[in-house]
């Protein structure tokens, strides 16, 4: 009985030891599993954090790259954000001492439209004479008409790698509405412009273009003018073109001595040497007209209240009396246009003053603060008791045309806009003084019926 009781005690102790060992072992296992689980979660969190940091570093690099592209000069981020460096933090590379010319990397092709004028040699020679850089200003000649003699002249330049020569492939006769057969040439020109501009922007993939025709002389600073106004055109949404032409640019109507640097905004599309961007062509190409493309450009649906930049003294002059327009305006106006002879380095000029926000307030306030005089008094210049600029007011289409004819200005309207007009104001220089032919002060805008 004694041994039996002892066996029971031993068995009980052994069972208790087993239970206790199981409990202790199981608790350690749970703890070990819990630690491993937590360790795994921590590692996972660290990995996720590293990914986030890496992504943020990539985002930061992209932001820095964008800032470098957006800033007008390739300086470091601190300068771009105008943050002053700490005196304890010296840059490894000194900042540039001078500003970089933001136009130096821009490629501005010159597209020359040609047809059947072998005199294109005169135009090309002028462009090549004044072109400062063949890479920056590549010349592309687009020929229509398949005129052999003209093609031969153009090829003589392309053989020397001075110009790129392309040909308008569609030589079919355009469909012309009844009664417009004598204007067929205008239909061909519009078709040619569609081809040439599409080639420049779609095939050659340029971002802007300077457009001229084969009967234009250019001024010595032609390329400086367009290169320096490009950023203005690109950055001011109220602009849609830059033109080298002043419709009222006769020698008797411009400030030949002091006006070479003067530039203006104009609501009138001038043409005759002009620059547009690819963004504008994206807008115009799908609705390009079958004919009369220049007057179509002047319609309010296309212009959309946007302006062009134009000079006081023209940077182009036409020598092509014979053409599709049959010399319209040539003998009376065009042959008297003054071509600038005093070269201007426009890269040194302040173009920001031509932005709409700056220009409009100053220009309009100045014009309407001037003494009011009559057109006959300005013409004779004998009854004016003061020197300096003056203003002539017009109220109707007829009073404008009467004053314009008396003073030697072009008196026609396109879509209600007078040539060179800005907010209805036409600026010119006569008898040694600046004169503004301006609408009355409560002017409400252009009237399409005045065309």
Secondary structure, 3 states (H helix, E strand, C coil): CHHHHHHHHHHHHHHHHHHHHHHHHHHHHHHHHHHHHHHHHHHHHHHHHHHHHHHHHHHHHHHHHHHHHHCCCCCCHHHHCCCCCCCCCCCCCCCCCCCCCCCCCCCCEEEEEECCCCCHHHHHHHHHHHCCCCCCCCEEEEECCCCHHHHHHHHHHHCCCCCEEEECCCCCCCCCCCCCHHHHHHHHHHHHHHHHHHHHHHHCCCCEEEEEECCEEECCCHHHHHHHHHHHHHHCCCEEEEECCCCCCEHHHCCCCCCCCCEEEECCCCCCCEEEEHHHHHHHHHHCCCCCHHHHHCCHHHHCCCEEEEECCECEEECCCCCCCCCCCCCCCHHHECECCCCCCHHHCCHHHHCHHHHHHHHHHHHHCCCECCHHHHHHCCCCCCCCCEEEEECCHHHHHHHHHHHCCCCCEECCEECCCECCEEEEEECCEEEEEEECCCCCCCCHHHC
